[in-house]
Amino acid sequence: MQLYCSTCLLANHAQSPTHRIQQWNGVFFESSSLKTLGLRVQLGHPIGQPCILPQPAFNNDFVLIDTNGLHELGLDFCGCETSETHVKQLLRHGWFPSTPTDPRTAATFRLLHYYQILSFESKASAYEFYHSLVRLTDNTGMMKHMPDRYDGFMRMVRMWRHLTMLKCFGRGHNPSGVNGTSQGECVVLCPACPQPGKNLPEGWQTASKAKRWLYAVFLAIDTNFRLKRQNVSSDHADPSLSRGWSYFVEEKEYKAFLAEHLTETQEKSTCLSHNTVNTADTKQSQGLAATGIGTVDCARHNFKRPNGVGDLQKGEKYINMDYLFFSTLRGTQLEMLNMSYDIACQWHKKLWARMKSFPQSHRLDHLTKYIRFFVPKFHLPAHVSKCQTIFSFNFTRFIGRTDGEAPERGWSNINPVASSMKAMGPGCRRDTLDDHFGDWNWKKTVGLGASLLYKMKDALAEKAAHALAFEEFDAVITPKHRSAWLEEMQAWEDNPNDTSISNPLEAKAMAITQAGVRLKLAELEAEDLQRGIDSSLHPQISPSVLIASGIDLEQEHLTQMRNSLRRRIDMWRRTQVLYLPAAAAREGHENAECIHLWLPSELKTKPCDPRLQEDKWELHYAQAHDALEELRQEWVRGQGANMRAQNALARIHRRRTACMKCYRSAWMALKSLATIMKKTGWQGRLQELADTHVKPLVDPYATGEGRRHVSWIWMMDGIDHGNEGDDDGVQIEWCKTRARALRWSEEVELLTEEMRRVLEFFTWQQARWEEQGKACVGECAADIEGLRAYAARQANIRRRLADHFRVLWAPFLSLEGPIDPPPQLAEHSLPDLMIPDIL
């Protein structure tokens, strides 16, 4: 520690007025201030040069907020005839004033920039940050002499966010200035998405059908009900500083439109019971001005879209989401649009009818565009089976590996600010969210180099793996089936919504069930009676009823009480001896659950009526299918259970174990009967069940549809030349395997095009900034020099990003542009995109 006298201390701190000093009081060092020692900071002149007409700050009360706390300063403005306004004098010194008139508080530029970045990364509120600075100034809580500057700090932060946004988007370089800013102009655009006039090649509008899909935009709609706002303040008292210039829609137009339509009743969902749709009118909104926000994002790269964000007044209503959808697409020149929404199957139905109530500026010429609707992959299993193919990303051509879940990944970044924004005024909240969304988009921009590189490496590996898997699968399919299935799949891909064309991804054969087989056997016995053939030896129990009840008794070993079971077995055996005399002399046991029933499959060396063996075979075959179906249903039911409840888990586990035991029992009986009855090739879809085979179709802990390996209990496909209907599962899995291979092939092609677009976009931005630097005008030479320097810096950033990404992607970029599509895609035209109502 270096000690100085007061005179030297003041001389040393003429350029560092925010340093903390301590003064020796004879016993210890205590905190003091440079103002107390007599330091005066003179603005409007070089440091050390006095002003002949200094003007002290209002009431000689000025506080400067810096990164190390709050500082009381002795501040003098320049009062010379050529002096500038007090606000300009502060700004030229790097201090941001809290008010334009008689400012008594300012914050350093470095503090405001520091807090802005800190809020992006840590989501620290302005309240928390300001009071941290207060504690750095005096951690004893006895700083009563300095007035609270929190309100002033909030104003400075908000103005700083707004002005830096305008500066970053070149409004200072535009002759029309701030007032000439257009709606949605101040946004960080996605460089990888198609941007007409910025990153699309010449003649993209007339590209061949095999390449036109590469120039489609992928959008995703979603809502967030954590970003609520209490019913405090108003737009009149707290208006937004940017009038729809960024991510939020223009509030006055938005609310005026909603006021006309918000009371309209929303139609109910016909696809299961979507709470999003059915409870939109009943969403709790007491005490809230906004129950959340809705957004439209880039579905592939997770960028917030211009004018794609808006408040929700009462749940997720179609009218809100329609407005955001049409707002973000105003003036679009793109001809293809892929739209993802978790309730797309319902939302799209009357979309174009609802559009007629919108202003002409918001209407979309949908008849001249290809517009497809999808449900995000994670949300799709909650929909009815018909939706799971028509609205699936996995089975639709020209989509790549898009999943539509991009907005969900972004909520974790913004949700931490929900608590601090809940009590904000409407304008402050919108401006703050605009700033956060802008930073999110910028981080995504600078991260595109690594993210697209990772995706490309992954896609190339998966493309090779799934191409090989399909090649191996396709090789064992008969030419007859291969050509028929390919023709059927291609016809459906071209017209997925034509109900007259069969859907190859849906099973056509009826499921085998015990109830169905029992009815079939009863009908056969009835036909025998009509022909005068009666094979029954008991007046009430036929052969099929005997075997069916015996199988039931086998299953009840596990569930019935011993005494009741013993009585039922005794009654059954009195009928058994009529049909199976060889079982009469068999041993008995004291415990009912240990008694052998001696069904035909266990009487290998004893004579047995072939009719009983055939009945036994049919019923066990059905039992095996029923056990598998029940096992599959247990997975469906079990995944929806409360996984934190141990008793629920135990019940699910017991039911699955019982299903597995039932199937294995039927399997062993079938194997035994097959030997007796000399059956070959009987397995078909059935296999011996191992513990590792028992897993759900959509495993939450495993890979998704695009990477999956399905257990045979879900495919059951066997060979493709079985009995009628037996190749159903084979065809479905063949179609899905083909779809996975094609999606990965498309993904590689799409990523190649996206890499090209990113580089082209940066080149366009660099040229734009260079042009703005040359054309800028200012009040003086110094202003022009500053504008040109800023433009040159922005152009340099884009050039460096492009150079960096080009080096990263060099092994994967094609000098001739996007690679040619696979032959199987190039042969076919784009599909029929008119989506009908899904009932």
WOFENZI-V598533 format. One record per residue. N is the residue number from 0. RES is the residue in one letter. PSI is psi in radians with two decimals (* if undefined). D_CENTER is the distance of its C-alpha to the mean C-alpha in Angstrom with 1 decimal. Layout:
N/RES/PSI/D_CENTER
N/RES/PSI/D_CENTER
This chain:
0/M/2.31/55.9
1/Q/2.32/58.1
2/L/2.43/60.4
3/Y/2.74/61.4
4/C/2.94/63.7
5/S/-0.71/62.3
6/T/-0.82/63.5
7/C/-0.65/61.9
8/L/-0.75/58.7
9/L/-0.68/58.4
10/A/-0.69/59.2
11/N/-0.47/56.6
12/H/0.32/53.8
13/A/-0.55/54.5
14/Q/-0.03/51.4
15/S/1.14/49.4
16/P/-0.12/49.7
17/T/0.22/46.7
18/H/2.58/48.1
19/R/2.36/48.9
20/I/2.73/52.6
21/Q/2.53/54.7
22/Q/2.37/58.4
23/W/2.18/61.1
24/N/0.20/62.8
25/G/-0.33/65.6
26/V/-0.73/63.8
27/F/2.96/60.1
28/F/2.25/57.6
29/E/2.67/55.9
30/S/2.49/53.1
31/S/-3.08/54.5
32/S/2.67/53.3
33/L/-0.52/54.4
34/K/-0.70/55.1
35/T/-0.61/57.6
36/L/-0.12/59.3
37/G/0.20/59.7
38/L/2.31/57.0
39/R/2.27/56.4
40/V/2.09/53.5
41/Q/2.12/54.7
42/L/2.80/52.3
43/G/-0.03/53.2
44/H/2.75/55.5
45/P/2.63/55.1
46/I/2.27/55.0
47/G/-0.23/58.6
48/Q/2.13/60.0
49/P/2.79/61.1
50/C/2.43/60.8
51/I/-0.33/64.0
52/L/1.13/62.3
53/P/2.50/59.6
54/Q/1.90/57.7
55/P/2.69/56.4
56/A/2.79/53.0
57/F/2.11/53.2
58/N/0.36/55.4
59/N/0.62/55.1
60/D/1.70/51.9
61/F/2.31/49.0
62/V/2.26/46.1
63/L/2.26/43.9
64/I/2.15/40.6
65/D/3.14/39.8
66/T/-0.31/37.7
67/N/0.25/40.6
68/G/-2.87/41.1
69/L/2.42/43.1
70/H/2.24/46.3
71/E/2.22/49.3
72/L/2.60/50.9
73/G/1.83/54.1
74/L/2.35/52.8
75/D/2.25/55.0
76/F/2.76/53.9
77/C/2.27/56.1
78/G/0.27/58.5
79/C/2.87/60.1
80/E/-0.55/60.7
81/T/0.18/58.2
82/S/2.75/55.5
83/E/3.07/52.0
84/T/2.77/50.2
85/H/-0.66/49.3
86/V/-0.79/45.6
87/K/-0.66/46.1
88/Q/-0.72/48.2
89/L/-0.78/45.6
90/L/-0.70/42.8
91/R/-0.34/45.1
92/H/0.00/45.6
93/G/0.36/41.9
94/W/2.34/41.7
95/F/2.05/39.5
96/P/2.66/41.4
97/S/-0.38/40.1
98/T/2.69/42.2
99/P/-0.26/44.0
100/T/2.21/47.2
101/D/1.02/49.3
102/P/2.32/46.4
103/R/-0.06/47.0
104/T/2.46/43.7
105/A/2.79/41.8
106/A/2.53/39.1
107/T/2.64/39.2
108/F/-0.69/36.7
109/R/-0.58/35.8
110/L/-0.81/35.0
111/L/-0.69/32.7
112/H/-0.71/30.9
113/Y/-0.83/30.7
114/Y/-0.65/29.3
115/Q/-0.82/26.7
116/I/-0.71/25.4
117/L/-0.70/25.7
118/S/-0.57/23.7
119/F/-0.74/20.8
120/E/-0.74/21.0
121/S/-0.24/22.3
122/K/0.46/21.4
123/A/2.38/25.2
124/S/2.81/26.5
125/A/-0.59/29.5
126/Y/-0.83/31.6
127/E/-0.73/31.0
128/F/-0.80/31.7
129/Y/-0.78/34.8
130/H/-0.35/36.3
131/S/-0.71/35.8
132/L/-0.64/37.9
133/V/-0.73/40.4
134/R/-0.55/40.8
135/L/-0.58/41.3
136/T/-0.81/44.1
137/D/1.89/45.7
138/N/0.23/44.4
139/T/-0.20/47.3
140/G/0.24/46.1
141/M/0.36/49.5
142/M/1.18/48.6
143/K/-0.34/49.9
144/H/-0.31/51.6
145/M/2.10/48.4
146/P/2.71/46.7
147/D/2.23/43.0
148/R/0.37/41.0
149/Y/-0.80/37.5
150/D/-0.71/37.4
151/G/-0.68/38.6
152/F/-0.73/36.0
153/M/-0.73/33.2
154/R/-0.76/34.6
155/M/-0.71/34.9
156/V/-0.77/31.3
157/R/-0.77/30.1
158/M/-0.65/32.5
159/W/-0.80/31.7
160/R/-0.79/28.0
161/H/-0.81/29.1
162/L/-0.66/31.8
163/T/-0.60/29.9
164/M/-0.83/27.2
165/L/-0.69/30.1
166/K/-0.76/31.7
167/C/-0.44/28.8
168/F/0.34/28.4
169/G/0.39/32.1
170/R/-0.44/33.3
171/G/-0.32/36.4
172/H/-0.22/37.2
173/N/2.29/37.0
174/P/-0.48/40.4
175/S/-0.22/38.8
176/G/-2.79/37.5
177/V/-0.69/35.0
178/N/-0.31/36.1
179/G/0.12/35.2
180/T/2.31/31.5
181/S/2.80/29.5
182/Q/2.34/26.4
183/G/0.23/23.2
184/E/-0.55/25.4
185/C/1.12/24.6
186/V/2.63/21.0
187/V/1.84/19.9
188/L/2.71/19.0
189/C/2.03/16.9
190/P/-0.40/19.7
191/A/-0.31/17.9
192/C/2.71/17.2
193/P/2.16/20.4
194/Q/1.72/22.5
195/P/2.35/25.8
196/G/-0.05/28.8
197/K/-0.77/27.0
198/N/0.25/25.6
199/L/2.55/26.4
200/P/2.85/29.6
201/E/2.39/32.7
202/G/0.36/32.8
203/W/-0.47/29.1
204/Q/-0.48/29.8
205/T/0.34/32.3
206/A/2.69/30.5
207/S/2.78/31.1
208/K/-0.49/28.8
209/A/-0.35/27.9
210/K/-0.18/26.5
211/R/-0.56/25.4
212/W/-0.37/21.9
213/L/-0.31/21.4
214/Y/0.42/21.7
215/A/2.63/19.0
216/V/2.44/16.3
217/F/2.07/12.7
218/L/2.67/11.1
219/A/2.33/8.1
220/I/2.46/9.3
221/D/2.92/8.2
222/T/2.75/10.8
223/N/1.99/11.8
224/F/0.17/15.0
225/R/-0.44/16.0
226/L/1.10/17.0
227/K/2.88/20.1
228/R/2.25/23.4
229/Q/2.78/26.8
230/N/1.25/29.4
231/V/2.65/31.3
232/S/-2.90/32.9
233/S/2.93/32.4
234/D/-0.49/31.6
235/H/-0.74/35.3
236/A/-0.50/35.8
237/D/1.30/32.6
238/P/2.75/31.5
239/S/2.55/28.8
240/L/-0.45/30.3
241/S/2.02/28.1
242/R/1.24/28.5
243/G/0.40/25.2
244/W/-0.22/25.6
245/S/-2.13/22.2
246/Y/-0.62/18.7
247/F/2.57/20.0
248/V/2.82/21.9
249/E/2.15/25.6
250/E/-0.73/26.3
251/K/-0.82/29.7
252/E/-0.73/28.8
253/Y/-0.88/25.6
254/K/-0.60/27.5
255/A/-0.71/30.5
256/F/-0.76/28.5
257/L/-0.61/26.9
258/A/-0.50/30.3
259/E/-0.42/31.5
260/H/-0.13/28.8
261/L/-0.41/27.1
262/T/-0.11/29.7
263/E/2.42/29.1
264/T/2.38/28.1
265/Q/2.33/24.8
266/E/2.61/25.3
267/K/2.78/24.2
268/S/2.46/21.7
269/T/0.07/23.4
270/C/1.69/20.5
271/L/-2.55/21.1
272/S/1.35/20.9
273/H/1.98/17.7
274/N/-0.57/18.2
275/T/-0.72/16.0
276/V/-0.85/18.7
277/N/-0.39/21.7
278/T/0.24/21.8
279/A/-0.62/20.8
280/D/-0.25/24.6
281/T/0.16/25.3
282/K/2.29/22.7
283/Q/2.15/24.8
284/S/0.25/25.5
285/Q/2.24/28.9
286/G/0.08/29.5
287/L/2.38/26.3
288/A/-0.46/26.2
289/A/2.24/22.3
290/T/-0.11/20.3
291/G/-2.86/17.0
292/I/2.67/15.4
293/G/2.58/13.5
294/T/2.69/11.8
295/V/2.13/11.5
296/D/2.82/9.7
297/C/2.10/10.5
298/A/-0.34/8.0
299/R/-0.50/9.7
300/H/0.01/10.6
301/N/0.76/8.5
302/F/2.44/11.7
303/K/2.44/12.6
304/R/2.65/14.9
305/P/2.35/18.5
306/N/0.64/19.4
307/G/0.26/15.9
308/V/2.41/15.9
309/G/2.72/18.2
310/D/2.61/19.4
311/L/2.20/19.3
312/Q/-0.58/22.8
313/K/1.45/22.5
314/G/-3.02/19.3
315/E/1.46/16.8
316/K/2.58/19.4
317/Y/-0.68/19.4
318/I/-0.63/21.8
319/N/-0.86/19.6
320/M/-0.60/16.6
321/D/-0.79/19.2
322/Y/-0.76/20.7
323/L/-0.72/17.7
324/F/-0.88/17.0
325/F/-0.51/20.6
326/S/-0.78/21.1
327/T/-0.33/18.7
328/L/0.13/20.2
329/R/2.25/23.8
330/G/0.19/26.1
331/T/2.45/23.7
332/Q/-0.11/25.8
333/L/2.54/23.3
334/E/-0.24/24.2
335/M/2.38/21.1
336/L/2.21/17.8
337/N/2.02/14.8
338/M/2.19/12.8
339/S/2.32/9.6
340/Y/2.40/9.6
341/D/-0.24/9.5
342/I/0.59/13.3
343/A/-0.57/14.1
344/C/-0.50/17.0
345/Q/-0.73/18.7
346/W/-0.64/17.7
347/H/-0.28/19.0
348/K/-0.96/22.3
349/K/0.48/24.4
350/L/-0.81/22.3
351/W/-0.50/25.2
352/A/-0.71/27.7
353/R/-0.51/26.0
354/M/-0.46/25.9
355/K/-0.38/29.7
356/S/-0.05/29.8
357/F/2.74/28.1
358/P/2.71/30.3
359/Q/-0.58/31.2
360/S/-0.38/29.3
361/H/-0.04/25.9
362/R/2.55/26.6
363/L/2.29/25.1
364/D/1.37/27.5
365/H/-0.35/25.4
366/L/-0.37/28.4
367/T/0.13/28.7
368/K/2.72/25.1
369/Y/2.00/23.0
370/I/2.12/20.0
371/R/2.54/17.7
372/F/2.43/15.3
373/F/2.80/12.5
374/V/2.30/10.5
375/P/2.60/7.1
376/K/-0.71/8.6
377/F/-0.57/8.0
378/H/-0.33/9.2
379/L/-0.70/11.9
380/P/-0.32/14.5
381/A/-0.10/15.1
382/H/2.91/16.6
383/V/2.82/20.1
384/S/-0.59/21.1
385/K/-0.70/21.8
386/C/-0.53/18.3
387/Q/-0.15/17.1
388/T/-0.78/19.0
389/I/-0.66/19.2
390/F/0.39/15.5
391/S/2.33/14.4
392/F/-0.53/13.0
393/N/-0.54/15.2
394/F/0.20/18.4
395/T/2.36/18.4
396/R/2.76/20.3
397/F/0.77/19.6
398/I/-0.41/15.9
399/G/-2.52/15.9
400/R/0.56/13.2
401/T/2.43/10.3
402/D/-0.23/7.5
403/G/0.07/5.7
404/E/0.25/2.0
405/A/-0.81/3.6
406/P/-0.61/4.4
407/E/-0.58/3.5
408/R/-0.40/5.3
409/G/-0.32/7.7
410/W/-0.58/9.0
411/S/-0.43/10.9
412/N/-0.65/12.8
413/I/-0.37/13.9
414/N/-0.61/14.5
415/P/-0.31/17.8
416/V/-0.06/19.4
417/A/-0.75/19.1
418/S/-0.67/22.6
419/S/-0.37/24.4
420/M/-0.17/23.2
421/K/-0.63/23.9
422/A/0.17/27.6
423/M/2.76/27.4
424/G/2.85/28.9
425/P/-0.76/26.8
426/G/-0.77/27.7
427/C/-0.70/27.3
428/R/-0.79/23.8
429/R/-0.76/22.6
430/D/-0.69/24.3
431/T/-0.76/22.9
432/L/-0.67/19.2
433/D/-0.74/20.0
434/D/-0.74/21.4
435/H/-0.73/18.5
436/F/-0.61/16.1
437/G/-0.73/18.7
438/D/-0.68/19.0
439/W/-0.78/15.2
440/N/-0.66/15.6
441/W/-0.71/18.9
442/K/-0.65/17.7
443/K/-0.64/15.2
444/T/-0.91/18.3
445/V/-0.29/20.6
446/G/-0.01/18.2
447/L/-0.55/17.8
448/G/-0.88/21.0
449/A/-0.70/19.9
450/S/-0.78/16.2
451/L/-0.57/17.5
452/L/-0.80/20.5
453/Y/-0.79/18.6
454/K/-0.68/16.6
455/M/-0.78/19.9
456/K/-0.76/21.8
457/D/-0.75/19.4
458/A/-0.68/19.3
459/L/-0.73/23.1
460/A/-0.77/23.6
461/E/-0.61/21.4
462/K/-0.79/23.0
463/A/-0.75/26.4
464/A/-0.77/25.7
465/H/-0.49/24.3
466/A/-0.72/27.0
467/L/-0.72/29.6
468/A/-0.74/28.2
469/F/-0.66/28.4
470/E/-0.73/31.8
471/E/-0.72/33.2
472/F/-0.80/31.9
473/D/-0.49/33.2
474/A/-0.45/36.6
475/V/0.02/37.5
476/I/2.42/36.9
477/T/2.57/40.0
478/P/-0.63/40.4
479/K/-0.84/40.9
480/H/-0.68/37.6
481/R/-0.85/35.8
482/S/-0.67/37.0
483/A/-0.77/36.4
484/W/-0.71/32.9
485/L/-0.75/32.0
486/E/-0.73/33.6
487/E/-0.72/31.8
488/M/-0.73/28.3
489/Q/-0.64/29.0
490/A/-0.70/30.3
491/W/-0.67/27.3
492/E/-0.64/24.9
493/D/-0.50/27.0
494/N/1.19/27.1
495/P/-0.28/24.3
496/N/0.10/25.2
497/D/1.89/28.9
498/T/-0.27/29.9
499/S/-0.23/33.2
500/I/2.19/31.5
501/S/2.53/30.8
502/N/1.95/27.3
503/P/-0.16/28.0
504/L/0.00/24.8
505/E/2.44/26.4
506/A/2.42/29.4
507/K/-0.50/32.7
508/A/2.62/35.1
509/M/2.51/35.8
510/A/2.52/34.9
511/I/2.17/37.9
512/T/2.73/38.7
513/Q/-0.72/41.7
514/A/-0.70/42.4
515/G/-0.73/42.4
516/V/-0.70/44.8
517/R/-0.71/47.1
518/L/-0.71/47.4
519/K/-0.76/48.1
520/L/-0.66/50.8
521/A/-0.68/52.3
522/E/-0.66/52.5
523/L/-0.73/54.2
524/E/-0.63/56.7
525/A/-0.68/57.4
526/E/-0.68/58.1
527/D/-0.72/60.5
528/L/-0.67/62.3
529/Q/-0.52/62.7
530/R/0.05/64.3
531/G/0.27/66.6
532/I/2.05/64.9
533/D/1.87/64.4
534/S/0.03/63.1
535/S/2.39/62.7
536/L/0.02/65.1
537/H/2.42/64.1
538/P/-0.40/64.4
539/Q/-0.29/61.0
540/I/2.00/58.9
541/S/2.98/58.2
542/P/-0.75/57.3
543/S/-0.64/53.5
544/V/-0.67/53.5
545/L/-0.86/55.3
546/I/-0.74/52.7
547/A/-0.77/49.8
548/S/-0.55/51.2
549/G/-0.70/52.0
550/I/-0.69/48.3
551/D/-0.72/47.4
552/L/-0.65/49.9
553/E/-0.75/48.5
554/Q/-0.54/45.1
555/E/-0.11/46.8
556/H/-0.59/48.3
557/L/-0.31/45.1
558/T/-0.46/45.0
559/Q/2.65/48.5
560/M/2.60/51.1
561/R/-0.85/53.9
562/N/-0.77/56.8
563/S/-0.70/55.0
564/L/-0.70/53.8
565/R/-0.70/57.4
566/R/-0.71/58.8
567/R/-0.66/56.4
568/I/-0.74/57.1
569/D/-0.75/60.8
570/M/-0.70/60.6
571/W/-0.66/58.4
572/R/-0.51/60.9
573/R/-0.50/63.8
574/T/-0.56/62.2
575/Q/-0.68/61.0
576/V/-0.36/64.6
577/L/-0.65/65.3
578/Y/-0.55/62.7
579/L/1.36/62.6
580/P/-0.49/66.1
581/A/-0.31/65.2
582/A/-0.08/62.9
583/A/-0.64/65.7
584/A/0.16/67.3
585/R/2.72/64.1
586/E/2.76/63.8
587/G/2.88/62.5
588/H/2.68/60.9
589/E/-0.72/61.3
590/N/2.24/57.5
591/A/-0.64/55.9
592/E/-0.20/52.6
593/C/-0.05/54.7
594/I/2.28/56.5
595/H/2.31/56.1
596/L/-0.29/55.8
597/W/1.12/57.0
598/L/2.95/55.0
599/P/-0.56/55.9
600/S/-0.27/53.5
601/E/-0.10/55.6
602/L/1.14/59.0
603/K/-0.66/59.0
604/T/0.07/62.7
605/K/2.60/63.9
606/P/2.49/64.5
607/C/2.45/61.8
608/D/2.14/61.4
609/P/-0.52/59.1
610/R/-0.70/57.8
611/L/-0.68/56.6
612/Q/-0.71/55.0
613/E/-0.72/53.1
614/D/-0.76/52.0
615/K/-0.73/50.9
616/W/-0.88/48.9
617/E/-0.74/47.1
618/L/-0.69/46.2
619/H/-0.62/45.0
620/Y/-0.75/43.0
621/A/-0.64/41.3
622/Q/-0.70/41.0
623/A/-0.75/39.1
624/H/-0.70/36.6
625/D/-0.73/36.4
626/A/-0.71/35.8
627/L/-0.73/32.9
628/E/-0.75/31.4
629/E/-0.66/31.8
630/L/-0.73/30.3
631/R/-0.72/27.2
632/Q/-0.57/27.1
633/E/-0.61/27.5
634/W/-0.72/24.3
635/V/-0.82/22.5
636/R/-0.68/24.3
637/G/-0.61/24.1
638/Q/-0.35/20.3
639/G/-0.06/20.2
640/A/2.93/23.0
641/N/1.81/23.1
642/M/-0.10/22.8
643/R/-0.17/24.7
644/A/1.99/27.7
645/Q/-0.61/30.1
646/N/-0.63/32.2
647/A/-0.73/29.4
648/L/-0.70/28.5
649/A/-0.74/32.2
650/R/-0.75/32.6
651/I/-0.76/29.7
652/H/-0.71/31.3
653/R/-0.72/34.7
654/R/-0.70/33.7
655/R/-0.72/32.0
656/T/-0.73/35.1
657/A/-0.71/37.3
658/C/-0.76/35.5
659/M/-0.71/35.8
660/K/-0.69/39.5
661/C/-0.77/40.1
662/Y/-0.77/38.7
663/R/-0.62/40.7
664/S/-0.79/43.8
665/A/-0.67/43.4
666/W/-0.80/42.8
667/M/-0.69/46.0
668/A/-0.72/47.9
669/L/-0.71/46.8
670/K/-0.74/47.8
671/S/-0.79/51.2
672/L/-0.60/51.8
673/A/-0.65/50.8
674/T/-0.77/53.6
675/I/-0.76/56.1
676/M/0.02/55.2
677/K/0.79/54.9
678/K/2.39/51.4
679/T/2.63/49.6
680/G/0.51/46.1
681/W/-0.29/45.2
682/Q/-0.76/41.9
683/G/-2.00/39.8
684/R/-0.32/36.3
685/L/2.57/37.4
686/Q/2.91/37.5
687/E/2.32/38.7
688/L/2.05/35.9
689/A/2.77/35.1
690/D/-0.61/33.0
691/T/-0.28/30.5
692/H/-0.32/29.9
693/V/1.66/28.7
694/K/2.70/24.9
695/P/2.78/22.2
696/L/-0.76/20.9
697/V/1.61/17.2
698/D/2.07/17.9
699/P/-0.29/15.3
700/Y/0.12/17.2
701/A/-3.10/17.5
702/T/2.86/15.9
703/G/-2.92/14.0
704/E/-0.65/15.7
705/G/-0.29/16.0
706/R/-0.01/17.9
707/R/2.80/19.5
708/H/1.95/23.2
709/V/2.38/24.0
710/S/2.61/26.8
711/W/-0.36/29.8
712/I/-0.34/29.7
713/W/-0.55/26.8
714/M/-0.95/28.2
715/M/0.83/31.9
716/D/-0.36/32.7
717/G/-2.23/36.0
718/I/2.82/37.8
719/D/0.26/37.5
720/H/0.67/41.1
721/G/-2.78/41.4
722/N/3.01/42.6
723/E/2.21/41.2
724/G/-0.30/37.6
725/D/-0.40/37.3
726/D/0.13/35.5
727/D/-0.91/32.7
728/G/-0.62/30.4
729/V/-0.77/31.5
730/Q/-0.77/30.6
731/I/-0.81/27.2
732/E/-0.59/26.4
733/W/-0.79/28.1
734/C/-0.72/26.0
735/K/-0.68/22.7
736/T/-0.71/24.2
737/R/-0.74/25.1
738/A/-0.71/21.7
739/R/-0.74/20.1
740/A/-0.73/22.9
741/L/-0.69/22.4
742/R/-0.70/18.6
743/W/-0.62/19.4
744/S/-0.76/22.3
745/E/-0.64/20.4
746/E/-0.73/17.9
747/V/-0.76/20.9
748/E/-0.73/22.3
749/L/-0.69/19.3
750/L/-0.66/18.9
751/T/-0.76/22.7
752/E/-0.67/22.4
753/E/-0.69/19.7
754/M/-0.76/22.0
755/R/-0.73/24.8
756/R/-0.68/23.1
757/V/-0.83/22.3
758/L/-0.71/25.9
759/E/-0.64/27.2
760/F/-0.76/25.2
761/F/-0.66/26.7
762/T/-0.72/30.0
763/W/-0.76/29.8
764/Q/-0.70/28.8
765/Q/-0.81/31.7
766/A/-0.65/34.1
767/R/-0.77/33.0
768/W/-0.66/33.7
769/E/-0.69/37.0
770/E/-0.71/38.0
771/Q/-0.63/37.3
772/G/-0.63/39.3
773/K/-0.55/42.2
774/A/-0.01/42.1
775/C/2.64/41.6
776/V/2.66/44.4
777/G/3.05/45.4
778/E/-0.46/48.2
779/C/3.02/49.8
780/A/-0.64/49.8
781/A/-0.69/48.0
782/D/-0.77/45.1
783/I/-0.72/44.9
784/E/-0.73/45.0
785/G/-0.72/42.1
786/L/-0.74/40.0
787/R/-0.66/40.7
788/A/-0.72/40.0
789/Y/-0.74/36.6
790/A/-0.71/35.8
791/A/-0.66/37.1
792/R/-0.76/34.9
793/Q/-0.71/31.7
794/A/-0.68/32.9
795/N/-0.66/33.6
796/I/-0.79/30.1
797/R/-0.67/28.6
798/R/-0.76/31.4
799/R/-0.68/30.8
800/L/-0.77/27.0
801/A/-0.76/27.9
802/D/-0.72/30.6
803/H/-0.80/28.5
804/F/-0.65/25.7
805/R/-0.68/28.4
806/V/-0.74/30.0
807/L/-0.68/26.8
808/W/0.02/26.1
809/A/-0.73/29.7
810/P/-0.26/29.8
811/F/-0.10/27.0
812/L/2.43/28.0
813/S/2.28/30.4
814/L/-0.42/33.1
815/E/0.04/33.3
816/G/-2.82/29.8
817/P/2.50/27.1
818/I/2.71/28.3
819/D/2.52/29.6
820/P/2.79/27.5
821/P/2.63/28.6
822/P/-0.65/31.6
823/Q/-0.33/30.0
824/L/-0.62/27.5
825/A/-0.39/30.1
826/E/-0.31/32.4
827/H/2.60/30.4
828/S/3.01/29.5
829/L/2.61/26.2
830/P/2.91/25.5
831/D/2.11/26.3
832/L/0.16/23.4
833/M/1.91/24.9
834/I/2.13/22.7
835/P/3.02/25.1
836/D/2.42/24.6
837/I/1.96/23.3
838/L/*/25.8
